């Protein structure tokens, strides 16, 4: 059963491009990544329920049998224990550093670039931790399960294509700017006209970025499917692990240039938005960073925090039936 009070937690699992990087994300990896990257007022509550949120997302892609569920439950418990023990203190320290710098003066582009690298280190650590389990799970699936996973991935890709690529370029740019404005509001509250204009300038400078990340995602899915379609000579797990851990391996040179351009634009945008911030916005950002850091610091790696998935009393497994 869903834990009491969990209705207050809203975690959006929609695929969307990020200014800094795009990677192949199994749904339960995405749950951890989103919690790390997106602070909310219910961080502690959400973290304590990752053992429910992660498999709920996985259930959208595949139904596991009882043996697969039991195996994944144990692996998931170990991953959550690792994450709570080793990653949360690092997140809190990182947020504290950013908060201190922002209270001193708006950062210059080099400091923003430094913090982007720190964020990427966190993502890399998460991928390195979870990639072997994702690969092992993929190999354990039978053919009907694999077919369902890739059919669902293809459906999500088509949905993303329709939302992000089908509209005219001007509409894509406008909607990208509007999405970023919505994501910034919890951190800065209402944006100034100058900040809104700068965000739209940023979005136009990205041109047709949506083409690149969607094509990259399609390549990742195709490579994974090809690996699983071949007879397993003992190397499939290793190759899948490398793919999930380092999806950049299948980037084209053109997409790599697009990523570098996008990152440069994002760093310039962040620097300008902070420079343009009002006293009220700076106070709001300081407050939000402080709350998120406090949430991470307050979390304790107790058995309850990193509990294994909760089976029902009858032993039939979680009520959501993966």
PERAWO-V417565 format. One record per residue. N is the residue number from 0. RES is the residue in one small letter. PSI is psi in whole degrees, -180 to 180 (NA if undefined). OMEGA is omega in degrees with one decimal (none if undefined). D_FIRST is the distance of its C-alpha to the first C-alpha in Angstrom with 2 decimals. Layout:
# PERAWO-V417565
n,res,psi,omega,d_first
N,RES,PSI,OMEGA,D_FIRST
N,RES,PSI,OMEGA,D_FIRST
This chain:
# PERAWO-V417565
n,res,psi,omega,d_first
0,x,151,176.6,0.00
1,x,134,-177.1,3.76
2,x,148,178.2,6.20
3,x,136,178.2,8.70
4,x,-7,-175.5,11.64
5,x,-16,179.7,10.53
6,x,-20,-179.6,12.17
7,x,-12,-176.7,15.38
8,x,127,177.6,15.29
9,x,112,178.7,17.10
10,x,115,-178.0,18.00
11,x,126,-176.2,20.44
12,x,32,-179.9,20.71
13,x,140,175.8,23.91
14,x,133,176.4,26.74
15,x,154,-179.8,29.76
16,x,148,174.7,32.92
17,x,150,-179.8,33.41
18,x,-24,-170.3,36.90
19,x,-37,-179.8,36.92
20,x,158,174.0,35.41
21,x,137,-178.0,33.29
22,x,161,178.9,31.67
23,x,122,-171.3,29.72
24,x,108,167.4,26.06
25,x,151,-173.1,23.26
26,x,-33,-178.5,20.17
27,x,-26,169.3,18.47
28,x,-40,-179.8,21.88
29,x,-35,179.1,22.11
30,x,-44,177.5,19.03
31,x,-44,-178.0,20.91
32,x,-42,-179.6,24.17
33,x,-38,178.5,23.15
34,x,-38,-179.9,21.81
35,x,-38,-171.4,25.15
36,x,-26,-172.3,27.26
37,x,106,179.3,25.84
38,x,149,175.6,25.59
39,x,169,-176.2,23.79
40,x,-14,-178.0,23.51
41,x,32,-175.0,19.88
42,x,-49,-177.1,20.71
43,x,-40,178.8,19.55
44,x,-44,180.0,16.17
45,x,-42,-177.6,15.78
46,x,-40,-179.4,17.09
47,x,-13,-178.7,14.75
48,x,16,176.5,11.81
49,x,-29,178.8,13.81
50,x,-16,173.6,11.85
51,x,-41,-175.2,9.13
52,x,-41,-175.7,11.97
53,x,-53,178.7,14.30
54,x,-27,176.9,12.68
55,x,-38,176.5,11.52
56,x,-40,178.4,15.26
57,x,-34,-179.1,16.40
58,x,-20,177.9,14.70
59,x,-14,-176.3,17.20
60,x,-33,-174.5,19.95
61,x,148,173.5,19.25
62,x,118,-178.6,17.23
63,x,149,174.0,17.50
64,x,176,-173.6,18.27
65,x,-37,179.2,16.99
66,x,-43,178.0,19.95
67,x,-39,179.1,19.53
68,x,-46,-178.2,15.87
69,x,-42,178.6,17.00
70,x,-46,-177.7,19.97
71,x,-35,178.3,18.27
72,x,-46,-178.3,15.70
73,x,-43,179.7,18.85
74,x,-41,-179.8,20.73
75,x,-41,177.7,18.13
76,x,-43,179.6,18.00
77,x,-40,179.8,21.79
78,x,-42,-179.7,22.00
79,x,-37,177.2,19.90
80,x,-44,177.0,22.05
81,x,-46,-176.4,25.14
82,x,-45,-178.9,24.21
83,x,-41,-175.1,23.52
84,x,-40,-170.5,26.63
85,x,-28,-172.3,29.10
86,x,-40,-176.9,28.22
87,x,-43,177.0,27.02
88,x,-36,179.6,30.36
89,x,-38,177.9,32.25
90,x,-45,-178.3,30.49
91,x,-41,179.1,31.30
92,x,-42,179.6,34.88
93,x,-45,179.1,35.32
94,x,-38,177.7,34.17
95,x,-39,177.7,36.52
96,x,-46,178.9,39.37
97,x,-41,-178.2,38.87
98,x,-43,179.7,38.71
99,x,-41,179.8,41.93
100,x,-42,-179.0,43.69
101,x,-31,177.6,42.75
102,x,-21,179.5,44.02
103,x,-52,-179.8,47.25
104,x,155,175.8,48.01
105,x,133,-176.1,46.52
106,x,153,174.5,46.16
107,x,172,-176.7,48.52
108,x,-34,-178.3,47.45
109,x,-38,178.0,47.78
110,x,-37,175.8,45.29
111,x,-43,178.3,42.83
112,x,-39,177.7,43.39
113,x,-45,-178.5,42.78
114,x,-31,173.8,39.38
115,x,-43,178.0,38.51
116,x,-38,177.3,39.39
117,x,-43,178.3,37.18
118,x,-42,179.3,34.23
119,x,-33,175.5,35.09
120,x,-40,178.3,35.30
121,x,-44,179.6,31.71
122,x,-43,179.7,30.64
123,x,-41,178.9,32.86
124,x,-41,179.5,31.37
125,x,-44,178.7,27.84
126,x,-44,-179.5,29.11
127,x,-36,179.6,31.05
128,x,-42,-169.4,28.11
129,x,-22,-176.4,25.68
130,x,-44,180.0,28.23
131,x,-38,178.5,28.78
132,x,-42,177.7,25.13
133,x,-43,179.3,25.01
134,x,-43,-179.8,28.26
135,x,-41,178.4,27.22
136,x,-43,179.9,24.10
137,x,-41,-179.5,26.37
138,x,-33,-178.8,28.80
139,x,-18,-179.7,26.25
140,x,144,173.8,25.24
141,x,175,-173.4,27.27
142,x,-45,176.9,29.47
143,x,-38,178.3,27.33
144,x,-43,178.4,24.44
145,x,-43,179.6,27.01
146,x,-40,-179.8,28.48
147,x,-41,178.9,25.20
148,x,-49,-176.4,24.65
149,x,-30,174.5,28.20
150,x,-40,178.9,28.16
151,x,-40,176.8,25.20
152,x,-40,179.1,27.03
153,x,-39,177.5,30.16
154,x,-44,179.5,28.52
155,x,-36,177.9,27.29
156,x,-42,178.3,30.80
157,x,-39,178.0,32.42
158,x,-42,178.7,30.33
159,x,-38,178.1,31.38
160,x,-46,-178.7,34.91
161,x,-36,-176.6,35.02
162,x,-40,-170.5,33.73
163,x,-23,-173.4,35.66
164,x,-31,-177.5,38.69
165,x,-38,-179.0,39.75
166,x,157,175.3,40.73
167,x,154,-175.3,44.26
168,x,-41,-179.7,44.72
169,x,-38,178.2,45.45
170,x,-41,176.6,42.19
171,x,-45,-178.5,40.26
172,x,-41,179.6,41.97
173,x,-45,-177.5,41.34
174,x,-35,176.6,37.62
175,x,-43,178.2,37.28
176,x,-41,-179.6,38.99
177,x,-38,178.0,36.82
178,x,-44,180.0,33.60
179,x,-40,178.2,34.99
180,x,-43,179.2,36.08
181,x,-39,-178.9,32.60
182,x,-27,-179.0,31.20
183,x,-24,-174.1,33.99
184,x,-43,178.5,33.67
185,x,-22,-177.0,30.96
186,x,-34,-175.3,33.29
187,x,-4,-172.0,36.68
188,x,-148,-174.3,36.10
189,x,133,178.4,38.73
190,x,152,176.9,40.83
191,x,161,176.0,44.61
192,x,-36,179.4,46.68
193,x,-40,178.5,48.00
194,x,-41,178.2,44.56
195,x,-43,178.6,43.52
196,x,-39,179.9,46.75
197,x,-37,178.3,46.22
198,x,-40,178.2,42.75
199,x,-36,175.2,44.27
200,x,-43,176.6,47.06
201,x,-46,-177.1,44.59
202,x,-41,178.5,42.79
203,x,-37,-179.2,46.15
204,x,-23,178.5,47.20
205,x,-13,176.8,44.29
206,x,-123,-175.2,45.76
207,x,47,-178.7,43.83
208,x,-31,-176.8,41.38
209,x,-32,179.7,38.67
210,x,-42,-175.5,40.69
211,x,-51,-175.0,40.54
212,x,-31,176.5,36.88
213,x,-41,177.3,35.90
214,x,-38,178.3,38.56
215,x,-44,179.0,37.40
216,x,-40,178.7,33.83
217,x,-40,177.4,35.30
218,x,-43,179.3,37.43
219,x,-46,-180.0,34.56
220,x,-39,179.9,32.63
221,x,-42,179.4,35.86
222,x,-45,179.5,36.65
223,x,-42,-180.0,33.25
224,x,-41,178.8,33.54
225,x,-41,179.2,37.10
226,x,-41,-178.1,36.22
227,x,-20,-179.2,33.60
228,x,-21,-178.3,36.02
229,x,152,174.7,38.69
230,x,136,-176.8,38.96
231,x,112,178.0,37.37
232,x,15,-179.1,40.33
233,x,-8,-177.5,38.25
234,x,-4,-174.8,38.40
235,x,-45,179.6,35.59
236,x,-44,-178.5,32.99
237,x,-44,-178.6,35.55
238,x,-40,177.3,36.52
239,x,-40,178.3,33.00
240,x,-45,179.0,32.30
241,x,-39,179.2,35.45
242,x,-47,-178.4,34.52
243,x,-33,-178.6,31.07
244,x,-34,-176.4,32.61
245,x,69,-179.8,35.73
246,x,-14,177.3,35.32
247,x,-16,-178.0,38.59
248,x,-23,-179.3,40.36
249,x,14,175.8,40.28
250,x,143,170.3,41.38
251,x,162,177.9,44.65
252,x,-38,180.0,47.42
253,x,-41,-179.7,47.18
254,x,-36,176.7,43.47
255,x,-42,177.4,44.15
256,x,-37,179.4,46.83
257,x,-40,178.0,44.48
258,x,-46,-179.4,41.93
259,x,-39,176.7,44.72
260,x,-45,-179.7,45.98
261,x,-39,179.3,42.55
262,x,-42,178.3,42.06
263,x,-41,178.4,45.53
264,x,-40,-179.3,44.86
265,x,-40,179.1,41.56
266,x,-43,177.9,43.31
267,x,-41,179.2,46.16
268,x,-48,-179.2,43.87
269,x,-44,179.1,41.89
270,x,-44,-178.0,45.20
271,x,-40,-179.9,46.60
272,x,-40,178.3,43.60
273,x,-37,177.6,43.71
274,x,-35,-178.2,47.47
275,x,-3,-174.3,47.17
276,x,141,175.2,44.50
277,x,168,176.7,45.51
278,x,-40,179.8,45.37
279,x,-42,179.3,42.44
280,x,-41,178.8,40.52
281,x,-38,177.9,41.35
282,x,-40,178.2,40.11
283,x,-46,179.9,36.84
284,x,-43,177.9,36.37
285,x,-42,179.7,37.25
286,x,-45,-177.9,34.73
287,x,-42,177.2,31.86
288,x,-40,178.5,32.81
289,x,-42,179.1,33.08
290,x,-43,-178.2,29.64
291,x,-43,177.8,28.04
292,x,-40,179.1,30.12
293,x,-38,177.1,29.23
294,x,-46,180.0,25.50
295,x,-39,179.7,26.08
296,x,-33,-176.9,28.40
297,x,-23,179.5,26.08
298,x,135,178.6,23.23
299,x,143,-178.4,23.62
300,x,65,178.3,22.75
301,x,167,176.3,21.09
302,x,-33,180.0,18.69
303,x,-38,-177.4,15.91
304,x,-40,-176.3,17.14
305,x,37,-176.9,17.29
306,x,151,171.6,14.57
307,x,165,178.6,13.86
308,x,141,-173.1,10.67
309,x,109,173.9,8.13
310,x,156,177.6,8.55
311,x,163,-173.6,7.22
312,x,-29,-178.0,10.17
313,x,-5,178.6,12.03
314,x,16,-176.7,12.41
315,x,-2,179.9,11.56
316,x,176,-177.7,9.80
317,x,150,-174.9,6.76
318,x,-18,-177.2,5.55
319,x,-6,174.2,7.78
320,x,82,179.4,10.65
321,x,NA,none,13.02
